[in-house]
Amino acid sequence: MILANYISYFFGGAFLVNAIPHVVSGTMGRAFQSPFAIPRGEGLSSSAVNVLWGTVNVMLAYLLLVHVGEFDLHSIPDFISALTGGFLLALYLARHFGRFNGGNSPGA
């Protein structure tokens, strides 16, 4: 397997995880942080912008996972590459968005 394929799967997993909060917030009709807000990544974007941004992330994940190499969910290295990308981005996003949504200090 080519290293570039694993890198692609890593970022495919990251884009797939990044899609979740944007699509969920958008479909719930809630404003949420996005790269298009002011200030970038901290301000709120409309629910429609978040649905669009989440959908773009799903499309990028699809391209990176399905059209680079031959991603196989039954292949442990392929799965671990995507899972690692998704997990690391999820941890980062939890800390980043937790600053704005109260998740970094629950009960405070």
Backbone as CSV, one residue per row, in Angstrom:
resi,resn,N_x,N_y,N_z,CA_x,CA_y,CA_z,C_x,C_y,C_z
1,MET,0.864,-1.193,0.000,0.000,0.000,0.000,0.891,1.230,0.000
2,ILE,0.476,2.204,-0.738,1.219,3.462,-0.862,0.899,4.354,0.339
3,LEU,1.947,4.998,0.886,1.768,5.895,2.031,0.746,6.990,1.723
4,ALA,0.725,7.473,0.485,-0.227,8.523,0.099,-1.671,8.071,0.304
5,ASN,-1.939,6.785,0.115,-3.298,6.277,0.340,-3.678,6.394,1.804
6,TYR,-2.779,6.025,2.703,-3.059,6.123,4.133,-3.250,7.570,4.568
7,ILE,-2.466,8.458,3.997,-2.626,9.895,4.295,-3.989,10.372,3.815
8,SER,-4.394,9.919,2.638,-5.710,10.268,2.100,-6.820,9.742,3.009
9,TYR,-6.697,8.515,3.494,-7.704,7.936,4.370,-7.752,8.680,5.706
10,PHE,-6.589,9.088,6.214,-6.507,9.866,7.448,-7.333,11.145,7.317
11,PHE,-7.098,11.882,6.229,-7.839,13.125,6.028,-9.295,12.880,5.647
12,GLY,-9.579,11.776,4.979,-10.963,11.414,4.698,-11.742,11.203,5.986
13,GLY,-11.124,10.518,6.949,-11.761,10.335,8.254,-11.965,11.656,8.970
14,ALA,-10.975,12.547,8.850,-11.079,13.866,9.492,-12.224,14.680,8.880
15,PHE,-12.331,14.686,7.560,-13.419,15.427,6.918,-14.779,14.829,7.277
16,LEU,-14.841,13.504,7.383,-16.106,12.871,7.733,-16.544,13.273,9.141
17,VAL,-15.626,13.286,10.080,-15.955,13.705,11.449,-16.315,15.179,11.492
18,ASN,-15.612,16.002,10.727,-15.895,17.442,10.719,-17.288,17.739,10.175
19,ALA,-17.793,16.889,9.322,-19.130,17.103,8.755,-20.221,16.988,9.817
20,ILE,-19.999,16.153,10.816,-21.055,15.828,11.780,-21.615,17.052,12.503
21,PRO,-20.791,17.866,13.194,-21.389,18.979,13.933,-22.051,20.017,13.028
22,HIS,-21.516,20.184,11.824,-22.090,21.181,10.918,-23.438,20.731,10.372
23,VAL,-23.521,19.491,9.932,-24.789,18.990,9.395,-25.833,18.888,10.505
24,VAL,-25.439,18.384,11.657,-26.403,18.237,12.758,-26.906,19.598,13.217
25,SER,-25.988,20.536,13.470,-26.414,21.872,13.906,-27.299,22.531,12.859
26,GLY,-26.887,22.421,11.608,-27.657,23.042,10.532,-29.047,22.462,10.392
27,THR,-29.149,21.128,10.448,-30.470,20.521,10.286,-31.350,20.763,11.505
28,MET,-30.752,21.089,12.648,-31.531,21.451,13.837,-31.909,22.928,13.818
29,GLY,-31.440,23.637,12.787,-31.775,25.051,12.667,-30.954,25.941,13.580
30,ARG,-29.813,25.454,14.034,-28.974,26.218,14.946,-27.767,26.811,14.239
31,ALA,-27.438,28.031,14.611,-26.193,28.637,14.137,-25.034,27.924,14.818
32,PHE,-23.885,27.845,14.127,-22.724,27.151,14.673,-21.472,27.765,14.057
33,GLN,-20.345,27.587,14.724,-19.085,28.116,14.213,-18.740,27.455,12.879
34,SER,-18.140,28.239,11.997,-17.665,27.690,10.732,-16.508,28.549,10.240
35,PRO,-15.795,28.073,9.228,-14.689,28.861,8.682,-15.158,30.137,7.975
36,PHE,-16.456,30.260,7.749,-16.978,31.411,7.014,-17.500,32.514,7.931
37,ALA,-17.457,32.270,9.240,-17.948,33.244,10.213,-16.886,34.310,10.482
38,ILE,-17.303,35.365,11.126,-16.379,36.423,11.533,-16.473,36.543,13.049
39,PRO,-15.397,36.349,13.799,-14.073,35.907,13.342,-14.106,34.441,12.900
40,ARG,-13.224,34.149,11.963,-13.159,32.838,11.317,-13.040,31.717,12.354
41,GLY,-13.943,30.739,12.279,-13.899,29.589,13.162,-14.388,29.854,14.580
42,GLU,-14.743,31.089,14.884,-15.199,31.426,16.231,-16.611,32.007,16.220
43,GLY,-16.897,32.850,15.227,-18.234,33.416,15.119,-19.218,32.377,14.617
44,LEU,-20.477,32.739,14.630,-21.521,31.806,14.216,-21.909,32.005,12.759
45,SER,-22.164,30.912,12.081,-22.712,30.933,10.725,-24.131,30.409,10.779
46,SER,-24.913,30.759,9.798,-26.311,30.330,9.760,-26.418,28.817,9.624
47,SER,-27.592,28.311,9.918,-27.825,26.873,9.796,-27.645,26.410,8.350
48,ALA,-28.079,27.219,7.384,-27.936,26.835,5.977,-26.464,26.750,5.575
49,VAL,-25.649,27.696,6.030,-24.210,27.670,5.731,-23.595,26.412,6.335
50,ASN,-24.031,26.046,7.529,-23.478,24.850,8.166,-23.878,23.571,7.449
51,VAL,-25.102,23.492,6.963,-25.499,22.320,6.185,-24.657,22.242,4.911
52,LEU,-24.466,23.357,4.245,-23.642,23.384,3.033,-22.210,22.970,3.339
53,TRP,-21.613,23.548,4.393,-20.230,23.231,4.751,-20.109,21.757,5.168
54,GLY,-21.066,21.246,5.899,-21.044,19.840,6.274,-21.140,18.920,5.064
55,THR,-21.968,19.294,4.109,-22.115,18.496,2.897,-20.830,18.502,2.075
56,VAL,-20.166,19.651,2.002,-18.869,19.727,1.314,-17.869,18.801,2.000
57,ASN,-17.881,18.767,3.322,-16.983,17.881,4.058,-17.275,16.413,3.754
58,VAL,-18.550,16.045,3.659,-18.910,14.667,3.310,-18.411,14.332,1.906
59,MET,-18.570,15.265,0.972,-18.098,15.022,-0.398,-16.583,14.852,-0.435
60,LEU,-15.844,15.693,0.316,-14.386,15.564,0.366,-13.979,14.241,1.001
61,ALA,-14.678,13.841,2.057,-14.396,12.551,2.693,-14.617,11.409,1.701
62,TYR,-15.710,11.487,0.974,-16.008,10.465,-0.028,-14.891,10.379,-1.071
63,LEU,-14.478,11.515,-1.576,-13.414,11.515,-2.591,-12.120,10.922,-2.041
64,LEU,-11.755,11.302,-0.820,-10.506,10.826,-0.234,-10.568,9.350,0.168
65,LEU,-11.720,8.883,0.590,-11.835,7.492,1.027,-12.122,6.522,-0.114
66,VAL,-12.902,6.952,-1.072,-13.363,6.020,-2.105,-12.572,6.121,-3.408
67,HIS,-12.091,7.304,-3.725,-11.455,7.488,-5.029,-9.939,7.568,-4.978
68,VAL,-9.354,7.389,-3.818,-7.895,7.309,-3.714,-7.571,5.900,-3.250
69,GLY,-6.778,5.204,-4.003,-6.475,3.828,-3.648,-7.719,2.980,-3.710
70,GLU,-7.750,1.951,-2.877,-8.910,1.067,-2.817,-9.255,0.840,-1.349
71,PHE,-9.863,1.855,-0.727,-10.213,1.780,0.688,-11.096,0.580,0.954
72,ASP,-10.738,-0.181,1.982,-11.484,-1.384,2.330,-11.734,-1.374,3.831
73,LEU,-13.005,-1.304,4.246,-13.341,-1.314,5.669,-12.886,-2.589,6.364
74,HIS,-12.664,-3.645,5.609,-12.203,-4.903,6.194,-10.693,-4.917,6.391
75,SER,-10.008,-3.927,5.843,-8.565,-3.816,5.999,-8.259,-3.009,7.261
76,ILE,-7.609,-3.644,8.218,-7.298,-2.967,9.481,-6.460,-1.703,9.248
77,PRO,-5.404,-1.735,8.443,-4.625,-0.497,8.234,-5.438,0.632,7.590
78,ASP,-6.299,0.306,6.638,-7.142,1.331,6.011,-8.079,1.935,7.046
79,PHE,-8.746,1.070,7.819,-9.693,1.525,8.829,-9.003,2.355,9.908
80,ILE,-7.850,1.890,10.383,-7.116,2.602,11.434,-6.670,3.976,10.940
81,SER,-6.278,4.089,9.682,-5.883,5.389,9.127,-7.039,6.381,9.173
82,ALA,-8.202,5.960,8.703,-9.380,6.830,8.713,-9.844,7.117,10.137
83,LEU,-9.848,6.097,10.988,-10.267,6.263,12.375,-9.350,7.235,13.116
84,THR,-8.055,7.138,12.889,-7.104,8.029,13.553,-7.327,9.475,13.133
85,GLY,-7.515,9.708,11.848,-7.796,11.063,11.385,-9.063,11.621,11.996
86,GLY,-10.110,10.805,12.024,-11.375,11.243,12.607,-11.267,11.472,14.104
87,PHE,-10.599,10.572,14.808,-10.463,10.680,16.255,-9.657,11.921,16.648
88,LEU,-8.528,12.143,15.980,-7.698,13.305,16.331,-8.423,14.613,16.048
89,LEU,-9.126,14.685,14.922,-9.873,15.906,14.642,-11.022,16.071,15.639
90,ALA,-11.668,14.983,16.017,-12.753,15.070,16.995,-12.246,15.613,18.329
91,LEU,-11.085,15.167,18.772,-10.509,15.697,20.007,-10.209,17.188,19.889
92,TYR,-9.622,17.580,18.758,-9.327,18.998,18.544,-10.616,19.819,18.536
93,LEU,-11.613,19.362,17.806,-12.868,20.103,17.705,-13.582,20.184,19.052
94,ALA,-13.491,19.117,19.846,-14.107,19.141,21.173,-13.507,20.258,22.018
95,ARG,-12.204,20.410,21.984,-11.557,21.471,22.748,-11.868,22.844,22.139
96,HIS,-11.771,22.943,20.819,-11.989,24.229,20.146,-13.420,24.725,20.345
97,PHE,-14.400,23.907,20.001,-15.792,24.329,20.120,-16.257,24.352,21.571
98,GLY,-15.601,23.588,22.425,-15.921,23.594,23.845,-15.699,24.972,24.473
99,ARG,-14.758,25.737,23.926,-14.530,27.100,24.425,-15.760,27.962,24.256
100,PHE,-16.519,27.724,23.213,-17.663,28.580,22.892,-18.986,28.003,23.396
101,ASN,-19.010,26.703,23.616,-20.273,26.031,23.951,-20.282,25.426,25.345
102,GLY,-19.305,25.740,26.166,-19.286,25.296,27.547,-18.844,23.871,27.774
103,GLY,-18.296,23.212,26.763,-17.907,21.815,26.908,-16.576,21.574,27.586
104,ASN,-15.749,22.603,27.720,-14.439,22.407,28.330,-14.479,22.441,29.841
105,SER,-15.535,23.002,30.401,-15.661,23.019,31.867,-17.113,22.720,32.238
106,PRO,-17.508,21.453,32.103,-18.898,21.104,32.388,-19.252,21.373,33.844
107,GLY,-20.457,21.813,34.047,-20.943,22.088,35.386,-20.548,23.437,35.927
108,ALA,-19.754,24.198,35.147,-19.329,25.514,35.629,-20.345,26.566,35.278
